[in-house]
Amino acid sequence: MIEELDRIVLNNDLPVYGLAKGDVGTVVMVHRGGEGYEVEFVTLEGETVAVVTLEANQIRQIRRREIAQARMVARV
């Protein structure tokens, strides 16, 4: 189960927020026992890109042996 402060992976693009499938975020709040999540996405320098409310099917836990990849965001 995904809990507050867990790092997660985005399952789909969210172009309105400048987010792409595979982006890593941090859960800042769990809604209704895991039906939804408030997730913060930040740059590698710690600037917040977006705080988004997402449904459970839009995120997943980080899997064993995955590696993060850096990319530029359009605007912070």
C-alpha positions as CSV (number, residue, x, y, z in Angstrom):
1,M,0.0,0.0,0.0
2,I,1.2,3.5,-0.8
3,E,1.6,5.8,2.2
4,E,2.4,9.4,2.9
5,L,6.0,10.3,2.1
6,D,6.4,7.3,-0.3
7,R,8.0,8.1,-3.6
8,I,5.8,7.0,-6.5
9,V,5.9,6.8,-10.3
10,L,3.4,8.5,-12.6
11,N,1.6,6.1,-14.9
12,N,0.5,8.6,-17.5
13,D,1.4,12.0,-19.0
14,L,-0.2,15.1,-17.4
15,P,0.7,17.8,-19.9
16,V,-1.3,20.5,-18.2
17,Y,1.2,20.2,-15.3
18,G,4.2,19.5,-17.4
19,L,4.5,16.0,-16.1
20,A,5.3,12.8,-18.1
21,K,4.8,9.1,-17.5
22,G,7.6,7.9,-15.4
23,D,8.1,11.1,-13.4
24,V,8.8,10.4,-9.7
25,G,6.8,12.3,-7.0
26,T,6.3,12.1,-3.3
27,V,2.9,11.4,-1.7
28,V,2.0,14.2,0.7
29,M,-1.5,13.0,1.5
30,V,-3.6,9.9,1.2
31,H,-7.3,10.3,0.4
32,R,-10.0,7.8,1.5
33,G,-7.7,4.9,2.4
34,G,-5.8,4.9,-0.9
35,E,-8.5,5.8,-3.4
36,G,-6.6,9.0,-4.2
37,Y,-3.3,10.8,-3.5
38,E,-2.0,14.3,-3.3
39,V,1.5,14.1,-4.9
40,E,4.2,16.7,-5.1
41,F,6.6,16.6,-8.1
42,V,9.9,18.6,-7.7
43,T,13.0,19.3,-9.8
44,L,16.3,17.8,-8.7
45,E,17.1,21.2,-7.2
46,G,13.9,21.0,-5.0
47,E,11.7,23.4,-6.8
48,T,8.0,22.3,-6.8
49,V,6.8,21.7,-10.4
50,A,3.2,20.6,-9.3
51,V,1.1,19.3,-6.5
52,V,-1.6,17.2,-8.0
53,T,-4.5,15.1,-6.8
54,L,-4.4,11.7,-8.5
55,E,-6.4,8.6,-8.5
56,A,-4.8,5.3,-7.4
57,N,-4.6,4.0,-11.0
58,Q,-2.5,7.0,-12.0
59,I,0.4,6.2,-9.8
60,R,2.4,3.1,-8.8
61,Q,5.0,2.1,-6.3
62,I,8.7,2.2,-7.3
63,R,9.8,-1.2,-8.4
64,R,13.0,-3.0,-7.4
65,R,16.0,-2.2,-9.6
66,E,14.5,0.9,-11.3
67,I,16.7,3.9,-12.0
68,A,15.6,7.5,-12.3
69,Q,16.3,9.6,-15.4
70,A,16.6,13.4,-15.5
71,R,14.7,15.6,-18.0
72,M,14.0,19.3,-18.4
73,V,10.6,20.6,-17.5
74,A,9.1,23.4,-19.6
75,R,8.5,25.8,-16.7
76,V,8.6,25.8,-12.9
